[in-house]
Amino acid sequence: MTIDSRSSALADLDPATLYRILRLRVQVFVVEQECAYEELDGRDLEADAELLWVEEEGEVLATVRLLVDRAADGSTVALRIGRVATAQSARSRGVASQLMRRGVARCHEIDPDAPIVLDAQSYLVDWYARFGFAVSGEEYLEDGIPHRPMRREPSVEEILR
């Protein structure tokens, strides 16, 4: 399955699309997973944050958020993929996999030398491993859900491209 993914900085999104993206994130993380937490954490507003999503007939099927984690001096420490959410109607269709591949590719466009990090719900560790991520720390609880930090180093082939 090939899907058409889109990406944008928050400031460039039309309000209806932004609403649909945020609605999906709330549906998955707050309602479906029953986690009362601050979904709107302020990081979407960062100047270099990007939202990627897949839309079908006006419905956002999946979304991811790309962030740049910086050191105190402003240098890039890592690129971060987060807020990976897929609508129930789109699961098992390959939509999330295609969007993750696009997210990883976009991270390499932003900074091909930077590692990519994410915080995976533990039951999804094997799924993220399919995209080159490896567990990089101990399991921890976030909002009552077990998570594992994961990291993807750029490969020699990616660096030489």
N, C-alpha and C positions, 0 to 999 in steps of 0.2 A: 504494500500500500504506500503510495506517495501522497503526502499531504502538503498543503501550502501553509507554511508558518509565516507569521508576521512578527515584527518587533518594533518597539518604539520606546523612547524615553517618556516618562509620565507626562511631562509638559506638552508633548506633541500628540498625545492621545485625545481622541474626541471623547466627550463625557459618557456617551452611551457605551462605547467599547470598554472604557475604564470601569464603568459600573458592572458590566457583564464579567469582566476578569475578577474584580473584587468579590462579586456575588459568588462565583465559582469557588474561590478560595474560602470564603465563609461557609459555603455549603459543605465543602469537604472537611476542613479543619475544625470548624466550630460546631456545626450541626451534626454531620455524620460521625465524626470522631468524638463528639461530646466533650470538647475542650473549650472551656471558657477562658480565652486568653486574648491579648491585644493583637489581633491580626494586623491592624494598621499600626506598624511599629515605627514609622517615620523613615525607614530606609528606602522606600519607594521614591521618596523625594530627593535622594542624593543625586547630584548632577550627572554622575556616570552610571546610575542604575538603569537597567533595561528590562522591559517586560516582553516576553515572547509568548505567543499564543497561537492556537489553531481554532479557526472558526468554520462552522458549517451552517449555512442557511441562517445566519445571524446569531447562532448559539456558539458561545465559547466552549470548546470541547476539552481543552487542556491549556495549561499555562505554566511557565517557569519564570523566575526572577533571577537576573544576573546582577551581581554586586561586585565592587572592588573593595577588598579588605586592605586597609593602608596602615603603615607604621606611623608613629608619632611625627616623623619627618615628612610624611606625605608619600613615601615610596610604596609601591605595590608589594604587598606581602603575598596575596593570593587573589584569585578570582573565585567568587562564591556563587554556586547555583542553589537556589532555595525556592520555597513556596511552589514545589512541584505538585500540581493538582490536576486530576482528570475527572471529568463528569462521569457518573455511573454509566450513562448511555454510551460512552466512548471507550470504556474499558474492554480489554481483550481485542481491540481492533488495530493495535500497533500505533495508535496516535501518540501516546506518551513516549514510546521508544523513538519515533521519528523526531519529536520535539526535543528530547534529551540529546540526540545526535546533533541537532541544530544548535542547541545550547552550548554543547562542548565545542563545536566548530566556531561559534561566535566568540567564545572565550579565547580561542586561539587567534582569532582575528584581532581581538582587542589587545592581547599581549601573549605572543606565542611562547615566551620563556617562563611565564608564570604558572605555578601549579593551580589546579582547580580543586576547591574543597566543597564539601557539603555535609550536612548532618542528616543522616538517613534514619528513618524509622527502622528498627532492627530487622523486622521481617522483610524489608526491601533490600537488604545488603547484597544479596545475590543478584537482584535485578540491576542495581547500580554497578556491580562488578562487570556486567556485560559491556559497560561503556568505559572500562579501564580504571575504575575507582577501586581502591583497596582500603580496608579498615585501617585507621591511623590512631586509634585510641580506645579507651575502655568504654563500655556501655554506660549510659547515664539515663536518668528519667527526665523528660521534659513534658510538662503537663500530663503526667501520669503514663506517658507512652515511652517505652524503651527506644533509645536512639544510639547510633554509633557514628563517630566522626569518620569521614572518608576523604581520601585525597587521590588526585590523579596528577601524576607528573607528566610533563610533555615528553613524548618519545623523541628519539634521535631523528626519526623520519619527519616528525612534525616540525622540529626545530630547523631542519635542513630545507623544508619547503619554502 
